Amino acid sequence: QVQLVESGGGSVRPGGSLILSCIASELLFSSDVLGWYRQPPGKQRGFVASFTSTSSSLYADSVKGRFTISMDNAKRKVDLQMNSLKPEDAAVYYCYTRRTSGITYWGQGTQVTVSS
């Protein structure tokens, strides 16, 4: 079972930046999907960004041009660089990986607060 541990959440003013990191407990395959979801208060969890099996990145429309997802060569760490943060970006951010088996694993989440 893969364990995912997120870090880097915190509080920032609108327009600020944060980097979220997620480390997996084992080496992942290039065919696995790695990425991030988020859950704002009182809302459902929604897709943010991911690396697909072809190592191409996907982004939710709401974060395109502001967020950048990256993964290290060892396939154990994925980062989410978040720039120009808005109050509506405030949420608990969850790292996930979807293995080729179809099983999805989730991290415990890290809180991001955006307020003045």
Secondary structure by P-SEA (a helix, b strand, c coil): cbbbbbcbbbbbcccbbbbbbbbbcccccccccccbbbbccccccccccccccccbbbbcccccccbbbbbcccccbbbbbbcccccccccbbbbbbbccccbbbbccbbbbbbcc
